[in-house]
């Protein structure tokens, strides 16, 4: 077995003290010349030095771990989000620990507890709940946390999200222009998810102001739908389905195809998200494209700056990131 290199050997190789190596490992470069930093970095790479994480934590009280909690890892939004987050942290000394809440309040509570037990330095979360009382453990521990995609009401945690109200309004303008009589909104349970609430509210208000009928179909978290629920909307009226996320949009398209429903002749459809398949499915699905990787990178950047000790007023980031619409032929 290859002998593990010690901090003393690295110090001797570079010709500096052990405390200098320790300062470098902990990111304390203030009193260190650029030449010394380069020499230490080269020595660490050459000698393949890896400090004991446990010893490092006992010394610095830092684990260099970031907990990332997503609601549903099978959702393409989550996959792209994680890609953005991991790409950002690859350029830092932090490692990310990815956990899934599986759209369950109880599981989210459990995975957050496990992250706290691992002494993570910070947390990025796509919260299941909008009630701050569900997150007392984080509040009590005073661990830096930032939110992505969804808000926690009455909290001081920053959230990185997209311009839901603006982009939904833009889509609604097209629906009005096309003279649709009825909108069927399909979504997973709206209840405690602020993003779903805002999208639904925006559609509903604009439709009401333009005398368009709105119906709501909430699936369970397994996205199960029965075609009989669509029968009042297909053929009988000039109707459009508005899916509030990519998973629901795909499931709806599969159900319509299975029942030989023609888009947009029998029923029109649009919604979030603009996945690759939207360009392939006939006749091409008009959909909202969220810059999900950029959202991931931005939320990672925000947390990283907080961990570096920057105050809120020093952090200049765009927290609401603009989405676009890819116009195709499904409306």
C-alpha positions in Angstrom: 0.0 0.0 0.0 1.3 3.4 -1.0 2.3 5.5 2.1 0.1 8.6 2.7 1.9 11.9 2.3 1.9 14.1 5.4 1.7 17.8 5.7 5.3 17.8 7.1 6.5 16.2 3.9 4.8 18.9 1.8 6.2 21.7 3.9 9.7 20.2 3.6 9.4 19.8 -0.1 8.3 23.5 -0.6 10.7 24.8 2.1 8.0 26.4 4.3 6.4 25.8 7.7 3.5 23.4 8.3 1.4 26.3 9.4 1.9 27.9 5.9 0.7 24.7 4.2 -2.3 24.6 6.6 -3.1 28.3 5.8 -3.0 27.4 2.1 -5.3 24.4 2.6 -7.8 26.6 4.5 -7.8 29.3 1.8 -6.0 31.9 4.0 -3.8 33.5 1.3 -3.7 37.1 2.6 -0.1 37.0 3.9 1.2 34.6 1.2 3.0 35.5 -2.0 1.8 34.4 -5.3 5.0 32.4 -5.8 4.5 30.5 -2.5 0.9 29.7 -3.5 2.0 28.3 -6.8 4.8 26.3 -5.2 2.5 24.8 -2.7 -0.1 23.9 -5.3 2.5 22.2 -7.5 3.9 20.3 -4.5 0.4 19.1 -3.5 -0.2 17.8 -7.0 3.2 16.2 -7.4 3.1 14.5 -4.0 -0.6 13.6 -4.3 -1.2 15.1 -0.9 -4.7 14.8 0.5 -5.5 16.1 4.0 -7.6 14.2 6.5 -11.1 15.7 6.2 -11.8 14.9 9.8 -8.6 16.6 11.0 -9.3 19.6 8.7 -12.8 19.9 10.2 -11.5 19.8 13.8 -9.0 22.5 13.0 -11.1 24.9 10.9 -14.7 23.8 11.7 -15.2 23.6 8.0 -16.1 20.5 6.1 -15.9 22.0 2.6 -19.1 20.1 1.9 -22.2 21.7 0.2 -25.6 20.0 0.6 -27.8 20.2 -2.5 -31.5 19.1 -2.0 -33.7 18.7 -5.1 -37.4 17.8 -5.0 -37.4 15.2 -7.7 -34.1 14.0 -9.2 -35.9 12.3 -12.1 -37.2 15.6 -13.3 -35.1 17.0 -16.2 -35.1 20.4 -14.6 -33.3 19.0 -11.6 -30.7 17.2 -13.8 -29.9 20.5 -15.6 -29.9 22.4 -12.3 -27.4 20.0 -10.8 -25.2 20.2 -13.8 -25.0 24.0 -13.4 -24.3 23.7 -9.6 -21.6 21.0 -10.0 -19.9 22.9 -12.9 -19.5 25.9 -10.7 -18.2 24.1 -7.6 -15.6 22.1 -9.7 -13.6 25.3 -9.8 -13.6 25.6 -5.9 -12.4 23.5 -3.0 -16.0 22.5 -2.2 -17.6 19.1 -2.8 -21.3 18.8 -3.3 -23.5 16.2 -1.6 -26.7 15.7 -3.6 -29.8 14.4 -1.9 -33.4 14.0 -3.1 -36.6 14.8 -1.2 -38.8 12.8 -3.5 -41.5 15.4 -3.2 -42.0 14.3 0.4 -42.1 16.6 3.4 -40.9 13.8 5.7 -38.1 12.8 3.4 -36.9 16.4 3.0 -36.8 16.8 6.8 -34.7 13.6 7.1 -32.2 14.4 4.4 -31.7 17.9 5.8 -31.0 16.3 9.2 -28.4 14.0 7.6 -26.7 17.0 5.9 -26.6 18.8 9.2 -25.1 15.7 10.8 -22.4 15.8 8.1 -21.5 19.4 9.1 -22.1 20.8 5.6 -20.9 24.4 5.3 -23.9 25.5 3.3 -27.1 24.3 1.6 -28.8 24.8 -1.7 -32.4 23.7 -1.7 -35.4 23.4 -4.0 -37.9 23.4 -1.1 -40.9 21.1 -0.9 -42.7 23.5 1.5 -43.3 27.2 1.6 -43.7 27.4 5.4 -40.6 28.6 7.2 -41.6 26.5 10.3 -40.7 23.4 8.4 -37.0 24.6 8.3 -36.4 25.5 12.0 -33.4 23.2 12.1 -31.6 25.3 9.5 -32.6 28.5 11.2 -31.4 27.3 14.6 -28.0 26.2 13.2 -27.5 29.4 11.3 -26.1 27.6 8.3 -25.9 29.6 5.1 -28.7 28.4 2.8 -30.0 29.7 -0.5 -33.1 28.6 -2.4 -33.6 27.7 -6.0 -36.8 27.7 -8.1 -39.1 28.1 -5.1 -39.5 30.5 -2.2 -40.0 29.9 1.5 -42.5 32.5 2.6 -41.6 35.0 5.4 -37.9 33.9 5.3 -34.8 35.9 4.7 -33.2 33.3 2.4 -32.5 34.5 -1.1 -34.0 32.6 -4.0 -32.7 32.2 -7.6 -35.6 31.7 -10.0 -36.9 32.6 -13.4 -39.3 35.4 -14.4 -42.4 33.2 -14.1 -45.0 36.0 -14.1 -43.5 37.7 -17.1 -43.0 34.7 -19.3 -46.4 33.2 -18.5 -48.0 36.6 -19.3 -46.2 36.5 -22.7 -47.5 33.0 -23.4 -51.0 34.1 -22.4 -50.9 37.0 -24.8 -50.4 34.4 -27.6 -53.3 32.3 -26.3 -55.6 35.4 -26.3 -54.4 36.3 -29.8 -55.3 32.8 -31.0 -58.9 33.2 -29.6 -58.9 30.2 -27.3 -62.1 29.8 -25.2 -60.8 27.5 -22.5 -57.5 26.7 -20.7 -56.9 23.5 -18.9 -54.0 23.9 -16.4 -52.3 20.6 -15.5 -49.9 20.5 -12.6 -48.6 18.5 -9.7 -50.3 19.6 -6.4 -50.0 23.4 -6.2 -50.5 23.5 -2.3 -47.1 24.6 -0.9 -45.0 25.2 -4.0 -44.7 28.9 -4.6 -43.6 28.6 -8.2 -46.7 26.6 -9.1 -48.9 29.0 -7.2 -47.5 32.0 -9.1 -47.8 30.4 -12.5 -51.4 29.3 -11.8 -52.3 32.8 -10.4 -50.9 34.6 -13.4 -52.8 32.4 -15.9 -56.0 32.6 -14.0 -55.9 36.4 -13.6 -55.1 37.1 -17.3 -57.8 34.6 -18.4 -60.4 36.1 -16.2 -59.7 39.6 -17.5 -60.2 38.3 -21.0 -63.3 36.1 -20.4 -61.5 32.9 -20.9 -62.6 29.9 -18.9 -59.9 28.2 -16.7 -60.0 24.6 -15.3 -57.4 23.1 -13.0 -56.3 19.4 -13.1 -53.9 18.5 -10.3 -52.2 15.1 -10.7 -50.6 13.2 -7.8 -46.9 13.3 -7.4 -46.6 10.2 -9.6 -48.2 12.3 -12.4 -51.1 9.9 -13.0 -53.8 11.1 -15.4 -56.8 9.5 -16.9 -57.9 10.5 -20.4 -61.6 10.8 -19.3 -60.6 14.0 -17.6 -59.8 15.5 -21.0 -63.0 14.6 -22.7 -64.8 17.8 -21.9 -62.0 19.8 -23.5 -61.1 17.9 -26.6 -63.2 18.6 -29.7 -66.0 20.5 -27.9 -64.3 23.9 -27.4 -61.3 25.7 -28.7 -59.2 24.6 -25.7 -55.5 24.7 -24.8 -53.6 22.7 -22.2 -51.1 24.7 -20.1 -48.7 22.3 -18.3 -46.8 23.9 -15.4 -43.6 21.8 -15.6 -41.7 19.6 -18.0 -42.7 16.3 -16.4 -46.4 17.1 -16.7 -46.0 18.4 -20.3 -44.3 15.1 -21.4 -46.9 12.9 -19.6 -49.8 14.9 -21.2 -48.2 14.5 -24.6 -47.9 10.8 -24.1 -51.6 10.5 -23.1 -52.8 12.6 -26.0 -50.7 10.4 -28.4 -52.0 7.2 -26.9 -55.6 8.4 -27.5 -54.9 9.6 -31.1 -55.6 13.2 -30.3 -54.2 15.6 -32.9 -52.3 18.7 -31.8 -53.5 21.5 -32.3 -56.5 20.4 -34.3 -58.3 18.6 -31.5 -56.6 20.4 -28.6 -53.7 22.8 -28.3 -50.9 22.5 -25.8 -48.0 24.5 -24.3 -46.2 24.9 -21.0 -42.9 24.5 -19.2 -40.2 23.2 -20.0 -38.5 23.3 -23.4 -36.9 19.9 -23.4 -35.2 18.5 -26.5 -38.2 16.3 -27.3 -40.4 19.3 -27.8 -38.7 19.9 -31.2 -39.3 16.3 -32.2 -42.9 15.7 -31.2 -45.3 16.5 -34.0 -46.2 19.3 -34.8 -43.5 20.8 -32.6 -44.5 21.9 -29.1 -44.4 25.6 -28.2 -42.8 25.7 -24.8 -41.1 27.9 -22.2 -37.3 27.5 -21.9 -35.9 28.1 -18.5 -32.1 28.8 -18.4 -31.7 26.0 -15.9 -28.0 25.5 -16.0 -27.5 29.2 -15.6 -29.9 29.2 -12.6 -27.7 26.4 -11.1 -24.5 28.2 -11.6 -26.0 31.4 -10.2 -27.3 29.8 -7.0 -23.9 28.1 -6.5 -22.1 31.4 -7.0 -24.5 33.1 -4.5 -23.8 30.5 -1.8 -20.1 30.5 -2.5 -19.9 34.3 -2.0 -21.8 34.0 1.3 -19.4 31.3 2.5 -16.5 33.6 1.6 -18.0 36.1 4.1 -19.4 38.6 1.7 -22.3 40.7 3.0 -25.6 40.8 1.1 -24.9 44.4 -0.1 -21.5 43.2 -1.5 -23.1 40.4 -3.6 -24.2 41.6 -7.0 -26.2 38.9 -8.8 -29.3 38.7 -11.0 -31.7 36.7 -8.8 -34.5 36.5 -11.4 -33.2 35.0 -14.6 -35.2 35.5 -17.8 -36.8 32.6 -19.6 -37.6 32.5 -23.3 -40.3 30.9 -25.4 -39.6 28.6 -28.4 -42.6 29.1 -30.7 -43.5 26.1 -32.7 -46.9 24.8 -34.0 -48.8 23.4 -31.0 -50.9 26.5 -30.4 
